[in-house]
Amino acid sequence: MALPDIRPDQYDALLSEKVADIQARFAAFEPPQIESFASPKKHYRLRAEFRVWHDGDDLYYVMFEPGDNRNPVRLDECEMVALPIRNVMFELLDVIRDNRDLRFKLFQIDFLSTLSGELLVSLLYHRPIDEAWEEQVQLLRSRFNIDVVGRSRKKKVVLERDFVMEKMEINGRTYTYKQVENSFTQPNGEVCRDMIRWALDVTQDAGGDLVEFYCGNGNFTIPLAQNFRRVVATEISKTSVRAAQENIESNNIENLDILRMPSEDLTLVLQGKKETRKVAGLELDSCEFSTVLVDPPRAGLDDGTIEQVTEYDNIVYISCNPDTLYSNLETICRTHKVERFAVFDQFPYTHHLECGVYLTKR
């Protein structure tokens, strides 16, 4: 993770520049006025990973300047991380520094927190984790009231939990999400909440059924279920699917099925080109899918998935890479029109923007 230059007094101007760039880049698709969702100016990252540097008797966090992975920058303050992380991370390192069982060959510390204040810490080692480590790490758990996971080559030690429970209020309803260590979760909680609210707004009158690709732990899927008769979603990560199933149950969602399979396979199933026992009993033929939601990785959508999504009347495309979004829209906009276009500043003080596009069939 690179070290951003946090300048709260310049944040609004920096965001305006990024929005203007997106408006110009995507002008060919004739989007309406772009909707912009800002990040908190400080303490916005709920998930962060830091290298740990050993320098004689000293021990400290380091990060790297953008584009330079060779010259570490010592970190004695960190205004980008959420307060549950900020309030623990440096004192935690002070304790580890003088404890050989915790310090020896420690090379990275990962933090996962929530808007509701929970914190999980993962300690990563270049050596086997032993019983002495497990005994000493209990001190960290009790002192800081946190959950701790230890990781070394081919071994993971979970003392109690390897997850946090997020509680997120959205449009007057509180949703709970199980978020597992070392799995993908949205890093900026407040912006994530804006993304979900936006997706709910653009689909409020869509009707019919929803199919979603790349659903993760159900971040969008679970709230969006209220806008549709039925929802079918897919995800390839076993850990994320398990978390999603628990999240469905804890949020009392009854019209949602999540399948563990690649999006390409579900595409073939829905096209009638593939059969699999994974969809047995779901009666997909009875579904009237009006809307598709895609939140692909940085590589964007493959040609087969683009072919499938353009068959739906409505498309919600959440993108973490404007370059691949642009390329995908060149094909999608042959059959669909951009109705809404939003940008979400997940990563303040960087060039990066998340985008949300809502398209309807021409």
C-alpha positions in Angstrom: 0.0 0.0 0.0 1.4 3.4 -1.0 1.6 6.4 1.3 -0.9 9.1 0.3 -0.3 12.8 0.8 -3.2 13.7 3.1 -4.1 17.4 2.8 -7.6 18.0 4.2 -7.5 21.7 3.3 -7.1 20.7 -0.4 -9.4 17.7 -0.5 -12.4 19.4 -2.1 -10.3 20.8 -4.9 -8.5 17.5 -5.5 -11.9 15.7 -5.7 -13.3 18.3 -8.1 -10.3 17.7 -10.4 -10.9 13.9 -10.4 -14.6 14.3 -11.1 -13.9 16.7 -14.0 -11.4 14.3 -15.5 -14.0 11.5 -15.4 -16.7 13.7 -16.9 -14.3 14.6 -19.8 -13.1 11.0 -20.3 -16.6 9.5 -20.5 -18.2 12.4 -22.5 -18.5 10.1 -25.6 -21.1 8.1 -23.7 -23.2 11.2 -23.1 -23.6 10.7 -19.3 -25.9 13.1 -17.4 -24.3 15.3 -14.7 -22.0 13.1 -12.7 -23.0 12.5 -9.1 -20.1 12.8 -6.7 -19.7 11.1 -3.3 -16.9 12.4 -1.1 -14.9 10.6 1.5 -14.2 11.7 5.0 -11.1 13.8 4.8 -9.3 11.9 7.6 -9.6 8.4 9.2 -11.4 6.8 6.3 -9.7 3.5 5.8 -11.2 0.5 7.6 -8.7 -1.9 6.2 -4.9 -1.3 6.1 -1.7 -3.3 5.8 1.7 -2.1 7.0 5.2 -3.5 6.6 7.1 -3.7 9.8 10.8 -2.6 9.7 13.4 -3.9 12.0 16.3 -1.5 12.6 18.5 -2.6 15.4 16.5 -2.4 18.6 13.9 -0.2 16.9 10.8 -1.5 15.2 8.4 0.7 13.2 5.9 0.8 10.4 6.9 1.7 6.9 5.0 2.5 3.7 6.2 3.5 0.2 5.9 6.5 -2.0 3.7 5.9 -5.1 5.7 4.1 -7.8 8.7 3.5 -5.5 8.8 0.1 -3.7 12.5 0.3 -2.8 12.7 3.2 -0.4 10.6 2.7 2.8 9.1 5.8 4.6 8.9 5.5 8.3 5.4 6.0 9.7 5.0 7.6 13.1 1.5 9.0 12.4 -1.3 7.8 10.1 -4.3 10.0 9.5 -5.8 7.9 6.8 -6.8 4.9 8.9 -10.1 4.7 10.9 -9.9 5.6 14.5 -10.2 2.1 15.8 -6.9 1.3 14.0 -5.3 4.7 14.8 -6.0 4.4 18.5 -4.2 1.0 18.7 -1.6 0.6 16.0 1.3 2.5 17.5 0.9 1.4 21.1 0.5 -2.1 19.8 3.9 -1.9 18.2 5.4 -0.5 21.4 4.4 -3.7 23.2 5.6 -6.0 20.4 9.0 -4.1 20.2 10.1 -5.4 23.6 8.7 -8.9 23.3 10.9 -11.3 21.5 8.2 -14.0 21.0 5.9 -11.5 19.3 8.6 -9.5 17.4 10.9 -12.2 16.0 10.6 -12.2 12.2 7.4 -10.2 12.2 7.2 -8.6 8.8 3.7 -7.2 8.4 0.6 -6.2 10.4 -2.8 -6.0 8.9 -5.8 -4.3 10.4 -9.5 -4.8 9.7 -12.0 -2.5 11.5 -15.6 -1.5 11.2 -17.7 1.6 11.4 -19.2 0.0 14.5 -15.8 0.0 16.2 -14.6 -3.6 16.0 -10.9 -4.4 15.3 -9.1 -7.5 14.1 -5.3 -7.5 13.9 -3.3 -10.1 11.8 0.4 -10.6 12.6 2.4 -12.1 9.7 5.7 -13.9 10.2 8.6 -15.3 8.3 8.9 -18.2 10.8 6.7 -20.8 12.4 4.3 -19.7 15.0 4.7 -21.7 18.3 3.1 -22.1 21.6 5.2 -19.3 23.1 3.7 -16.9 20.6 0.2 -18.0 21.4 0.8 -17.4 25.1 2.3 -14.0 24.6 -0.3 -12.8 22.1 -3.0 -13.2 24.7 -1.5 -10.1 26.3 -2.3 -8.1 23.2 -5.9 -9.4 23.1 -6.6 -8.5 26.7 -4.7 -5.2 26.8 -6.3 -3.8 23.6 -9.6 -5.7 23.6 -9.0 -6.9 20.0 -9.0 -10.2 18.1 -5.7 -11.4 16.8 -4.8 -13.8 14.0 -1.3 -15.2 13.4 -0.1 -16.1 10.0 3.1 -17.9 8.9 4.0 -20.2 6.0 1.1 -22.7 5.6 -0.3 -21.9 9.0 -3.0 -19.7 10.4 -3.7 -19.4 14.1 -7.1 -18.1 15.2 -7.3 -17.4 18.9 -11.1 -16.7 18.9 -12.3 -15.0 15.7 -10.9 -14.3 12.3 -13.6 -11.8 11.4 -15.3 -8.6 12.5 -19.1 -7.8 12.4 -20.0 -4.6 10.7 -23.2 -2.8 11.5 -24.2 -0.4 8.8 -27.3 1.9 8.8 -28.7 2.4 5.4 -31.9 4.3 4.7 -33.2 3.7 8.2 -32.4 0.0 8.4 -29.3 -1.5 10.1 -27.5 -4.3 8.2 -24.9 -6.6 9.7 -22.1 -8.0 7.7 -19.6 -10.7 8.7 -16.2 -9.6 7.2 -13.5 -12.2 7.3 -9.7 -11.5 7.6 -7.7 -11.7 4.4 -10.9 -11.5 2.3 -12.1 -8.6 0.2 -14.1 -5.9 1.9 -14.7 -2.3 0.9 -11.9 -0.2 2.5 -13.8 3.0 3.0 -16.9 2.4 5.0 -18.6 5.7 4.6 -18.2 5.7 0.9 -19.3 2.1 0.8 -22.5 3.2 2.5 -23.0 5.9 -0.2 -22.4 3.3 -2.9 -25.2 1.0 -1.5 -27.6 3.9 -1.1 -26.9 5.0 -4.8 -27.5 1.4 -6.0 -30.8 1.3 -4.1 -31.9 4.6 -5.5 -31.2 3.7 -9.2 -33.0 0.4 -9.0 -35.9 1.4 -6.8 -38.4 1.1 -9.7 -36.7 -1.7 -11.7 -39.0 -4.5 -10.6 -38.6 -8.1 -11.7 -35.6 -10.1 -10.5 -31.9 -9.3 -10.1 -28.9 -11.3 -11.0 -25.5 -10.2 -9.6 -22.0 -11.3 -10.5 -19.0 -10.9 -8.1 -21.2 -10.4 -5.0 -18.5 -10.9 -2.4 -20.0 -11.2 1.1 -23.3 -9.7 -0.1 -22.3 -6.1 0.4 -24.7 -4.8 -2.3 -26.8 -7.9 -2.7 -28.4 -8.0 0.7 -29.8 -4.4 0.8 -30.8 -4.5 -2.9 -32.9 -7.6 -2.3 -35.7 -5.3 -1.1 -36.1 -3.8 -4.6 -36.6 -7.1 -6.4 -38.9 -10.2 -6.3 -35.9 -12.5 -6.3 -32.1 -12.2 -6.4 -29.6 -14.7 -7.6 -25.9 -13.9 -7.1 -22.5 -15.6 -7.7 -19.1 -15.5 -6.1 -16.0 -17.7 -6.5 -14.4 -17.1 -3.1 -15.3 -19.9 -0.7 -14.7 -17.6 2.3 -16.9 -14.8 0.9 -19.7 -17.2 0.0 -19.8 -18.6 3.5 -19.8 -15.1 4.9 -22.6 -14.1 2.5 -24.7 -17.1 3.5 -24.4 -16.1 7.2 -25.1 -12.5 6.3 -28.3 -13.5 4.5 -29.5 -15.3 7.6 -28.5 -12.6 10.1 -30.3 -10.0 8.0 -33.5 -12.2 7.5 -33.3 -12.0 3.7 -35.6 -14.6 2.2 -35.5 -13.9 -1.6 -31.8 -14.3 -2.2 -29.7 -17.3 -3.4 -25.9 -17.1 -3.7 -24.0 -19.6 -5.8 -20.3 -20.4 -5.5 -19.2 -20.4 -9.2 -17.4 -18.2 -11.6 -19.5 -15.5 -13.3 -18.7 -17.1 -16.7 -20.3 -20.4 -15.6 -23.5 -18.7 -14.4 -23.6 -16.8 -17.7 -23.5 -20.1 -19.5 -26.2 -21.6 -17.2 -28.5 -18.6 -17.9 -27.9 -18.9 -21.6 -28.9 -22.6 -21.5 -25.4 -23.6 -22.6 -24.3 -25.3 -19.3 -25.8 -27.6 -16.7 -24.7 -27.9 -13.1 -26.0 -29.4 -9.9 -25.3 -26.2 -8.2 -28.5 -24.7 -9.5 -30.6 -27.7 -8.8 -33.9 -26.7 -7.3 -33.5 -23.0 -7.9 -36.0 -23.0 -10.9 -34.0 -20.3 -12.7 -36.3 -20.7 -15.7 -39.1 -19.1 -13.7 -37.0 -16.0 -13.0 -37.7 -12.7 -14.9 -34.3 -11.0 -14.6 -34.8 -7.4 -15.4 -31.6 -6.1 -13.9 -28.0 -7.2 -13.6 -25.4 -5.9 -11.1 -21.7 -6.4 -11.8 -18.8 -5.4 -9.6 -15.9 -6.9 -11.4 -12.2 -7.0 -10.5 -9.8 -4.4 -12.1 -9.7 -6.5 -15.4 -13.3 -5.6 -16.0 -15.9 -7.9 -17.7 -14.9 -10.6 -20.2 -16.6 -10.7 -23.6 -18.9 -13.6 -22.6 -20.2 -11.7 -19.5 -20.7 -8.5 -21.5 -22.7 -10.5 -24.0 -24.8 -11.8 -21.1 -25.3 -8.5 -19.2 -26.5 -6.7 -22.4 -29.5 -9.0 -22.5 -31.0 -7.4 -19.4 -33.1 -4.3 -19.5 -31.1 -2.6 -16.7 -27.4 -2.8 -15.8 -25.8 -1.5 -12.6 -22.0 -1.5 -13.2 -19.8 -0.8 -10.2 -16.2 -0.3 -11.4 -12.9 0.0 -9.6 -11.0 0.7 -12.8 -12.2 3.5 -15.1 -9.9 2.2 -17.9 -11.7 -1.2 -18.2 -15.0 0.5 -17.5 -14.5 2.7 -20.6 -13.6 -0.3 -22.7 -16.6 -2.3 -21.5 -19.0 0.6 -22.1 -17.8 0.9 -25.7 -19.6 -2.5 -26.2 -22.4 -2.1 -23.7 -23.5 1.3 -25.1 -24.3 -0.2 -28.4 -27.5 -1.6 -26.8 -27.8 0.5 -23.6 -27.9 4.1 -22.6 -26.2 5.7 -19.6 -28.9 7.0 -17.3 -26.9 7.7 -14.1 -23.2 8.0 -13.5 -21.6 8.4 -10.1 -18.1 8.6 -8.7 -17.2 7.4 -5.3 -13.9 8.6 -3.7 -12.9 5.4 -2.0 -9.2 6.4 -2.0 -8.8 10.1 -1.2 -5.6 12.0 -2.2 -4.9 9.4 -5.0 -5.8 9.4 -8.6 -8.2 6.5 -8.1 -12.0 6.8 -8.2 -14.7 4.1 -8.1 -17.5 4.6 -10.6 -21.1 3.5 -10.7 -23.0 3.5 -13.9 -26.7 2.7 -14.4 -27.8 1.8 -18.0 -31.1 1.0 -19.5 -31.8 -0.8 -22.8 -32.3 1.5 -25.8 
